[in-house]
Amino acid sequence: MEQVASQPRLALDGDHAASQDFPMAVPLSTPGAEPLTTQPAADDAGLDLVASELIEPGRSLVLSDIQPPALSAGEKLIRLAYRMGVPGSTIAAPFRKPAKPRLLATVESPLPGDRVAGVALRAGHFLIHGVKAPIGQMDFTPAARLTPPFEQTIHGFGWLRDLSSSAPREQCVPTSERIASAWLDANAHPGKGAAWSVGNAGHRLLNWLVHAPLILSGTDKALRGRMLAAMNETARWLDRAVLRAEDRLAETAGWCAIVAAGLLLPDGKPRRLYGEAGLIKALGELVGDDGGVLSRSPLAQMEAIGLLVDLSACYRATRRDPPEAVDAMLHLLVPPLLALTHGDGSLGNWQGAGAVSADAIAGLIEASGVRTRPLKDARQWGYQRVTAGKAVLQMDAAPPPLARHTRSGCASTLAFELSDRGQRIIGNCGGAAFAGGQVPVRIESGLRATAAHSTLVLDDVNSTAVLINGKIGSGVNEVELDRRMMQDERGGAATRIEASHDGYAQRYGLIHRRILILRDDGTELRGEDLLLPVGRKGKRGKVPFAIRFHVGPGVELGLSETGTGAGLALPDGSYWQFATGAGALEEGELAIEESLWVDGGGRPQAAQQLVLQGMVSRGGGSFSWLLKRMG
């Protein structure tokens, strides 16, 4: 992943001052250390820039903490032999017959499942992102045309966790045996298709091992034998196929399954040693310096945490301590995820994610055993978080992830979300990763577009190209970022974030710069969007622009009589006001349009958006605005 520029840049030619009602754009400092102002520069909002608070960088990845466990010379030889294809049974016990398939321990995973989905399974149907599908009508064959959410759940056997959370084991076994038997009938041996992608196969084997009592404790002895044989065969297949994974997260799932099989299946020490080395290498290539996965997806972040939690449970089941690298990685992964939670604990809608519920996030964090605070300045992962009073501001301040890392990549650079007392005021549509459930597949690309996020759009063109299959193309290459504290003459303070991106530079010759200033009591967010010409010679003509503010679910909008502002009535009874600065509407208008918002269950909900739109000169422009709590 390309790193987000953490050093300030020189002031761009053509910087525009804001109106007298709003703070002007302050040029970013010259390169050097974290910018510090030597003399306060007063602005018209009554805020002075003071010596900037130095923002602590994200936790650095300590390389010594993610090295494979120390091995003796004999163990290194065992790992080498297994990697070269010598069977594990031959290495572990060369003078006796291979052990019969069995499990060496019962795993107790602390990860919770979805009880509602589990109850639905016992009632005879899958419930995936709000869509019901009868078990008897499900096509389990590798060639079946299933949407991505159904593929992941069906072939990854993630439904086992939901089923185990719905009732005592005795009541769940008949359902699990019915589905497992049908799946084995359709997938007797490794093959091709979604069932045999490395990611799905890795999740499937890990879920089989973790939730083995659900599929091995019934009265059907033939099914028990088939399941044990399938576990062994899938583990052997992953040994050979894991390096051909579709992406780093899928590879991590494959390695976790290989290590778990090495722990829980007979003669597994060679496989475990082989898997531990591969897993640590894959984790190092999956996660950035501050703990964020390179796809920049919070859903992928959650998946990585869940994999390591289940793997740690497998170690404990065999009375082993997980490698220090696994624990170190969990402690790195959790703070960035918490950075994207709002005041109510639910997740922001970023990079295809929906608003995952606070209960789901809390359950995952509790299962991880990590106790930490959110990472407010995750520059490598690319998100900024500001807490002020009971308000939470989140901002995407980085280029989109590289195409090879993305699954639901979004053109969301410089978008923001704002919540107060747990109520979302401004957000993003989200939910592209849930397309195929209640979210129609046909709108998946639209949910990944720049217009589906609360930021500026030029000519209805994405700041980064949105491609098929969750991939993204060219566009934003560099994001400049400056974050500092501000103080007014009355002793009040605010956090100021200034960032710019070059996504429209090549096509339109304009840089988008956004300034957000959130007061420390959380009652006021001032913003300014500037379009700055690239180079000394500006282009002639005008181009359409739109600055979109997608409001949260249940927020009622109403334009002011003058059309220069709007009122936002929140479901909790509070009231916010949106106002535009002098000059912002000289060549545009403020309008209310329809929008949608996707929750953590993949259910789209009708919403609205404020749109400041019009024509802007290719020589640049400045648009200031204000969000303020009135009561």
N, C-alpha and C positions, 0 to 999 in steps of 0.2 A: 504494500500500500504506500502511495506517495505520502510523505509526511506533510502535515499542515505547517505552514510557515509560522514559527513562533517568534521570529524577529520582526520588529517594525520596519517599515519601508519609508522611502523618501516621499514627501508630499507630492501628490500627482498634479500635473498641470491641469488647470481648469477647475480647481476646487471651488465649490459654490458655498456661499454663506447662507445660512437659514434665515428665515424671517425674524423680525424683532420679537415675535412671540415665542420662539423656540430656540434652543441652543444651536449654535452653528457647528458645522463639522470641523473638528480640530485635526489638522494634518497629523499623520502618524510620524513618529520621530525618526531620526536617522538610525541606521543599523548600529547595533551595539548591545549592551545589556538590556534587561527589561526596562522600558522607557520610564524616566523620572523627569518631572517638570521642575525646572530650577526656579521659575517665577510663576505664581498662580495667574491664570488668564481668566478673567471674569467673563461670564456669559449672561445673556439677558434673562435666563431662567432663575437667576439668583444662586447658581451653583458655581463654585470655584474649583478649578483643578488644583489639587495639592500634590505634594510628593506622593507618587503613586504607591499604593500598597503592593508590595511584591507578591505576585501570585505564585504559590508553591507549585512546582511541576508535579505531574502525576507520579505515582510510585514507579520507580524504575525497576525493570525486570532484572533481578540479580541472577546472572548466568549460573553461578554456582548452586543456586537453589533449584534449577531445573535440569540438572544433570542426571543421567540414569543412575540407579543405585550402584554403589561400589561392588565389584565382583571379584571373586578370587580367580586365579589362573584357570582352575578347573571349570568354573562357571562360564568364563569367557569361551572356553573350548566347547562347552555344551551349546552355548548360544550360536557359535559359529557353525557347528555341525547341523543344528536345526535349521539355520538359515539356508544351508546348502542342500536341504531336502531330506536329511536323515530322519526317519520317523521318531517321534518322541518316545514311543514305547521301547524302541531299540536302544535309544540313548539312556533312558531311565533304568531299564532292566533288560539288558541284552541276552540274558540266559534263561528267560522264562517267557511264557506266552503273554501276549498283551492282555491287560486287565479287561474284564467285562464292562460294558458301558454302565455307568452309575454316577450319581452325584455325591460328592464328598461332604457337602454341608448344605444347610438351609439358610438362605439369605433373608435378612429382614431390612428392607430398604425404608429409610425415613421419608422418602418422597411421597406426598399425598397424590391421590388420583381425583378424577372428577366423578363425584358420587352420582350426579344426575345422569351422566353418560353410562355409568355402570348399571344403574337401575333400568335404563333403556335397553341395555344388552340383555338383561334377564327377562325383559318383556318381549324380546324377540327381534330387536332392530338396533343397528348402529345409529348413534347420534353424533354427527361430526359437524361442528360449526353451525349448529341449528338445523341441519338437514337429517331427516330420518331415512334409513335404508334398511329394509327387511333382511335379516341374516339369510333366510332361505333363498332370496333372489340375488344374492351377491355373487359376482363372478370373481373367483379367487385365482384364475389362471394368469400366468405372466403376460399374456397378450391382451388381457382385459383393458379397456379404455376407461380408466378412472381418473378423476381430477387429482391434482397433487395432494390435497388434504386427505382424501380417501386412500390414495396409494400409501402415504406415510403411516396412516393409522392401521390399515388392513395388513400390509406386508411388513410393517415394523412391529406389529403386535403391541403397540402402545395401549390398546384397549384393555390389556391384562391388568394394568395398574388401576384403570377406572373400575373394572369389574371387582377387583380385590377391595376397593374402598366402599363398595355398595352394600355388602352383607357379609356374614360369616362365610368361611371358606366352603363349608358343606353345601351352602345354597348356590355358590358360584361355580362349583366344579362341573355340573352338567352343561352349563352354557359354554365354559371354556373348552371342554372336551368336544363339544359339537362344532365349534368354530375351528379349533385346531385340526380336527379330523378332516373337515372339509378342505382346509388349506393344504394339508399334506396330500390329499387325494389329487389336488390340482397342481401340486409342486413336488412331485415325488423325488426329483433330483435337481441339482443346480442347473440353471439354464440362463436365459436372457430375459430382458424386460425389467419392469419396475421391481418385481419381486427379488431380482438378483442384482440390483444396484448395491454398491458397497455400503452406502448409508443405510438403506433399508435392511440389508442382511445383518449389518452390525447391530442395529437397534433390535432386530428380531432375536438374534442369539442372546444378547444381553438381557432382554426381557424374558426369554425362556428360562435363563439361568436364575434370574432374580425372583421370578414368580413361578418357579418350577412346581410348588405344591398344587397350584391350580390345574396344571395339566398332567401331573404325574401321580396324584394321590387318589384317583378314581378307581373304579372297579374294572375298567377296561384295560387288562394287562397287555393286549395287543397294541393299543394306542401308546401305552407307556414305552414299549419296546421301540415303536416307530419314532416317538419323540426323542428318545435317547440317541437313536441312530441318526436322526436329523440334526441333533446338536453336534455330534461328532463330525458329520459330513459338512455341515455349515462352517464349523471351525476350521476344518482342513481347507475348504474353499477360500475362506477369508485369508488364511496363511498365504495363499498364492495370489489373491486378487486385491488385497488391501491397498497396494501401491498404485492401483489403477482407479482409485476412487474419483468420483466426479468433482469433489472439491476438498479442501482441508478439513472441514467439519465432518464430512462423510468419512474421510480417512480416520479422523479421531474416533468416530463411532466404531469403525472397524477394529482399530487397535484396542479400544476398551473391551470389545467383545472377545478378542483374542486373549487378552490378559485374564479376563474373567473365566474363560474356558480353561486356561492354564491353571487357575486356582481351584476350580470346582470339578474338573474331569480328571480321571485317573492318568497317571504318568504325565502330568502336565507341567512339570518344572521346566523342561526345555522350551515349551511354548510360552510360559510366563516370562522367562528371561528374554526371549526373542521379542515378545510383545511389549515389555516394559521399555526396552530401548527404542522401539518404533514409536510408542506412544509419546515419550518425552520429546522426540524429534518433531513429531506432528504438532504437539502443543506449542512448541517454540515457533513453528511456522504459521500457526493459527492465530496467535495472540500478539498484539502490539506491546510496546514498552509500558503503557500505563494500564494494561489488563483488558483492553477492548479487542474483541475479535475483529479481524481485518475486513469482514463483510459490513461492519458498522451496524449490524442488525441486532436489536435487543432480543429478538426471538432466538437468533443464533447464540447469543450470549447465555440465554436461559438454557438452551439445549446443551451447551458445553458444560454448564454447571451441573445440570441433571446427570449427564454421563459420568462425570467424576464422582458425584455423590453415590450413584449406584455402584460404581467400581470400588469405591472405598468400603461400601457395605459388603462387597464380596471379599475383600481382604479381611474385614473383621469377622466374617462368618468362618473363615479358616484360621482364625486366631493369629493373624498377621497384621502388622501395622502397614498402612499404605506408604509408598515411597514419599520421602519428604517433598519431592517435586510435585506430587499430586496435591498435597496440602498447600504448598506455596502457590500453585496455580489457582486453587479455589480462592485463596486470599487476594489474588490479583483480579479475579473475574468478578467478584461481588461488588466492590465499590463503583466501577463504571456503570453497572446495571442500576444500582440505586440512584445514580446521577440522573436517570431518566424517569424517576418516579415523581408524581405530584404529591401535594399535601395529604391526600387521602390514601397514599400508598400505591395507587394504580400507575400503570405504565403510560408514557407518552407514545403518540402515534408516529413512529419514526421507521424509515427503511422497511416499509411494508407491514409493520406490526400494528395490531389493533390495541385498544386500551385494556391490556391484560389487567384483571382485577387485583385489588390489593390483597385479597386472601391467597390468590395463586402466587403472587410475588412473596408474600410473607411465609407461605409454606415452603417455597423453594429455599429462601434464605435460612429459615430455621433448620431445614434438612442439611444445609451445607455446613452448619456449625460455625459460620463466620459471623463475628460481631464487629461491625465497622460502620463508618459514616459514608454518605455519598461522596463521590469524587467530583468536586465542583469545577475543575478545570482540566478535563480530559482532552488535552490538545492532540495527542496522537489518535485517539478514537474519534475526536472531532466534535465533541459536544461541550457546551458551556452551560453551567447551572448556577443560578443566583437565587438565594433565599432571602427574603426581606419581609419581616413580620410574619404573616401567614400566607404570603404570596410566594409562588415558585415560578421562575422564568427559566425556560430551556431554549437553547439556540443551536442550530446546526452550523458550525463554523469551520467546515472542512470540505474538501472536494468529495464527491461520491466515491465509493470504493472502486477498486479496479475490477474490471469485468470478470476476471477469473475467480473472484471471491464472492460475487453477488448471487443471490437467489431471487430477491425481489428488490433490486436496486432502484432507488428513487432520486429524482433530480430536485433535491430539497435544500440545496445550499442557501444559507442565510435565512431560512424559515425559523419561526419561533413558536413556542407554546407558552401560555400564561394561565396560571390558576390562582385562585384565592380561597383559602379555607376549604380546600379540597374540591371546589367547583371550577371546572374548566371554563375559562372566559374566551381565550383564543387558542385554537389548536390546528391540527392537520386532519385530513380525511382518514388516512391510514387504511389498513386492511388488505393491501394487495396480496400479502402472503396467504390470506384466507380465501382467495378466489377459488371457486369450485364448491363452496358451501352455499350459504345464503348470499354471499357476495358473488354476483355473476362473473364468469370468466371473461365475458366480453368487455367489462369495464376495468379489468386488471391494469391495463396500460394507462388508463386515465387516472387511476389512483396513484400511480407512480410518477405522474407528470408534475411539473413545477406548479401548475395551476391548482393542484390538489393540496398545496401547502401554503402557509401564510407567509408569503414573500412576494417580491416583485417579478412580473413576467413581461417580457418584451415581445410584441407582435404575436402573442399566443404561441411562442416557441419555447421549448424546454431549455433551461440553462445547460443541461447535459442531455444528450440524446438518449431516449428510452427505447430499448430494443426488445425483441421477443425473448421468451424463456427467462425472464427476470434479469437479463443482462442490460448493461448500459454502454453507451459509446462515448464519443468525444464531446467536449464542452468545457466544464470547469477544470482547469489544470492546477490553479494555485489560489489559495485563500490567505489573505493577510489578516492578522488578528492583533488587536491591542485591547487589553482589559486593565482597568484601573479603578481606584476609588476616587470619589469626588466629595467635596464638603462645601456647605454654604455658610454664609455669614452668621446664621442663627445656630450653627452647631449641628445641623442635620447632615446626613450623608447619603450617598447613592453609589451604585455600581454602574459603571459605564463600559459597554462593550462596543468596539468599533471593528467592523470586518468588511472586507471587500472580496469580490470574485471576478474572474475574467471570462465567465461563460458566454457573454455576449460580445466580447471584444473583437473576435475575428469576423463575425457576421455583421455587426452593427457599429463596431468601433467605439463601444461604450463599456465602462467598468461600472458594476453595481456595488455601491458602498452603503452599508446600513449601520446606523448608530442607535443603540438601545440604552436608555438610562432609567434604571429602576431605583426609586427612593427606598431607603432602608426601612420605612414603615410599611412598604408594600402597597401603598394607596395610589401610586402614580407611576405610569410607564410612559416616558417620552421617546419618540422615535423619529428618525429622519432617514429617508431613502434618497440617495444621490446617484445620478448617472453622470459619469465623468468621461470625457472624450479621451481616447488613447492617442498619444502622440501630440505634437504641436499643432498640427493642422486638422481641425475638426471637419466632419462631413456635413454636407448640406441636406436639407429636407427634414422630415419628421417621421417618427415611428410610433405606432400604438403602444401604450403601456397599461398595465393593470397591477395595482397593489392589492392583494387579497388578504382578508382577515376572516378565516373560517371560525365562526363562533361555536362554543361548546354545545352539547345536547341540552335541549330545554331552555336555552337562552332566547328571549324574545327581543327582536330588533325593531326600532322605529326611527325614521329619519326626522331630523329637526325641521322646523318650518322653513328655515333658510336653506336647507339642503347642504349645509357645511359640516354637519355632525350627526350623531345618532345616539340613541339611548339603548342600553343593554340591561334588560331586566332578567336577573338570574333566578333559577328555581328556588334558591334559599332565601329569596326576598331582598337581597341586596341589589343595588343599582349602580351601574357604571356608565360613564359618558365617554363617547369617542368624539374628538374634535380634530379638524384639519387646521394646519397653520395658514397664515396669510400667504396667498399666492399659490397654495397647493391646488386650488380648483380653477386657476385662471384659464387653463386649457383642458379641463376635465370635469368630471362629475362624480359624486358619491352615490352609489346605488346599493340596493339590497337584492341579492340573488339567492337561488336555491343551492344547497350543498348537501353533503351527507357525512356522517361520522360512524366509524366502525368500532364496536366495543370489543372487549377481550374474548368474547365467545364467537366472534366472526359475524355478528348480526349488524347490518347497516341500519342506521337510524337517520330519519330526515333531519336536516339542520339548515342553517342559513349562513350567508357570508356577506360581509361588507366589502365592496369593491370600489376603490378609488381608481378611476380609469380615464383615459383621454389620449392626447397626442403630445409627444415630447420632442423637442429639437434634438437632432443628432449632435448638436454642440453641447448637450448635457442639460440637466435639470435637477431641481431639488424639491422634495415633498416631505413636509414635516407633519406630524400627527401626535395626538395625545390620548391616552386611556387613563381615566381617573375615577376612583371610587367616590361616589357621591353619598352613599348611605346604605 
